[in-house]
Amino acid sequence: MSWNSEVRQRYFENEASSSEESRVERINKIHSLGKLSARERMGMLFDDGKYTEIEKYVVTHIDLEELNSKRIIGDGVIAGYGSINGVKCFAVSQDSTVRGGSGGETHLRKICRTLEMAIDNKCPMIFLCDSGGARIEEGILSLDAYSRLFYLNTKASGLIPQIAAIMGNCAGGSSYSPAMCDFVFMTKVTSQFFITGPKVIEALTGEKVTMDELGGSEIHSRYSGQAHLVCENDSECIEKVKETIGYIYNVNINQNDKRNKTNEAIRAKEIEEIVPENTRHSYDVKEVIRRVLDSDSFFEFQEEFAPNIVIGFGKLNKRTIGIVANQPKVIGGALDCDAADKCARFVRLCDCYNIPLLVLVDVPGFYPGKKQERKGILRHGCKMLYAFSEATVPRVSLIMRKGYGGAYCAMNSKGIGADYVLAWPIAELAVMGADGAVDVILKRQIENDDNPEKRRNMEVEKYREKYLTPYFAASCGMIDKIILPEDTRQTLIGVFDGFNNKTISNINEKKHGNISL
C-alpha cells in the first residue's frame, strides 16, 4: 500500500465527507443560521486558537451497509486540549455537519477518552454540544457508549469542573451528559435541549409542540433552571465559558478594580441608602452585591430561575468568592422549592472547587401555602440545610435586615457551621416577626385588655426591643460582630483573609450522606 495514494485518500481526502464542495455548503448553511463550525468553536475556545487534537483520524468500524459509505474522519467530533486563560483544559466539539453530530460508538468513545484524560490530569472539561442524539443505526452499541459517558461524568463530578455549552440541538441520549455538568450555557436562538423530540411526542401523545417549546433557552433559563446562562450567540457563549474558568481558578484577566478612596467611601455609604430599615419595603440586593464586590466583577448565574434568591461568582479584593443572597424584590425574598434547589446546588459546587461563600441574609421565611407543601418544600429546604452543613470552605454570613424561622437556619446560620456571622444594627432574628409573635404569645391578654390596640402596639415594641435586635443574638453567641453598612466591604475583606488557610479533612466511616433529593 502506497503512503501517497491509498492511505492518503482514506485518511485525508475523505475528511471532507463526500466532497469539498458539499463540506463548504454545509458550513455555509450553519453560518447562515448564526452558528460557528465545530472547528471554529474549538479555535475560539483555546488561547490563541491553539490546541493539541486527540484521535483526529478515527472512523467508525461497525460493519453495516448503512455506514460503510458514510465513514467520516473524526466521526463527527473534534477533541483536544490546550490553555484557556492560562488554565490547561480539555474539550470536545460536536460537528452537526457530520450525521447531525449524532453519537455513535466511535464518536462517544472519543469523548469518553478525552474526559478520562481530563480526570487523570485533574483539568476542566468543556463540552461544545451540537448533536441530534444517539446514532440509530448503531443501536445498543451507541447506548452502551452513552452509558460509559454518564459513568465518567459522575466520576468527574466534584473532581474537575465540567461545563456544557449547548449551541445547537442537544436531544435524546446526548442531553443527559450536559445535564450532569456543573454549568450549562445555551445560545438564545440556536439551541434546544430536550430528551424527547416533537415528532415522537406527537406520535405517542398527539400533542403538537415546537422544539423551542420543548427545550428552548427560555424554557431552561426561566422554568426548569437547567440553563445557568443564556448567550446571544456562539461567540458570547464561548467567552462566558472562558470567563467561568477564570473565576473558578481565580485568574485575574484584565481585572483592574476601578475603586479609589473617594469612590470607595461613596459606594460604601450608598449601601445604607439602598436598604430601607422598614422590613416591609423591598430593594434590589444586586445593588448591595455590586457595592461590596470589586468593580464589575459580579457574574450571576440562573438569573431568571427562582429570582427570589441570587447566586453567582464575584471578586473580593481580587479573590473569587461565591455569593448567595435573598432577593427582597421578589416575593419578599422568601424561600420556595426552586430557590432551595438553586441555592443548594450552587453551594455544593463552590464547596467542590474550594470557592469561599458569602451569604447575604434578608429572609422572612419559607414561602407558605398548599402548593409549596405539595411540591415538597420540606424536602427541598433540607437540601439547603444539607449543602451548607456539609460545606468545608470558608462560609461568612451577613444578616442585613431579617432572618426569620427555619429560613434563617437554612441561610448559613451559626448553628449549621457558618465560620463568621456579621449583622447590621437594623437586623432582626427570630422565629417570626414581632407582630406575628405577639399575636401568638399574648393573643388572649390583648383581647381582654381595655385598649387592645394600644396594648398590642406596646407588646410588639417590647418584643422587638428585647428579642429581635442583633445585640440579643450577639449576646447568645449567634452573631460575631455588628457592623455599620458602610463598613461592610472592608470588614468582609478582613474576615475572609482570616480564613485563607481553612482546611477540614472529612474522615469518617460512612460512604456518603443521604441528601434529601
Secondary structure, DSSP 8 states (H G I E B T S, - for coil): --IIIIIHHHHTGGGGTT-HHHHHHHHHHHHHTT---HHHHHHHHSGGG-EEESSTT-------HHHHTT--TTTTEEEEEEEETTEEEEEEEE-TTTGGG-B-HHHHHHHHHHHHHHHHHT--EEEEEEE--B-GGGHHHHHHHHHHHHHHHHHHTTTS-EEEEEEEEEEGGGGHHHHTSSEEEEETTT-EEESS-HHHHHHHH-----HHHHH-HHIIIIIS---SEEESSHHHHHHHHHHHHHHHTT--SS------HHHHHHHHHHHHHHS-SSTTS---HHHHHHHHSSTT--EEESSSSSTTEEEEEEEETTEEEEEEEE-TTTGGG-B-HHHHHHHHHHHHHHHHTT--EEEEEEE--B--SHHHHHHTHHHHHHHHHHHHHH--S-EEEEEEEEEEHHHHHHTT-GGGT-SEEEE-TT-EEESS-HHHHHHHHSHHHHHHSSSHHHHHHHHHHHHIIIIISHHHHHHTTS-SEE--GGGHHHHHHHHHHHTTT-------SSS------
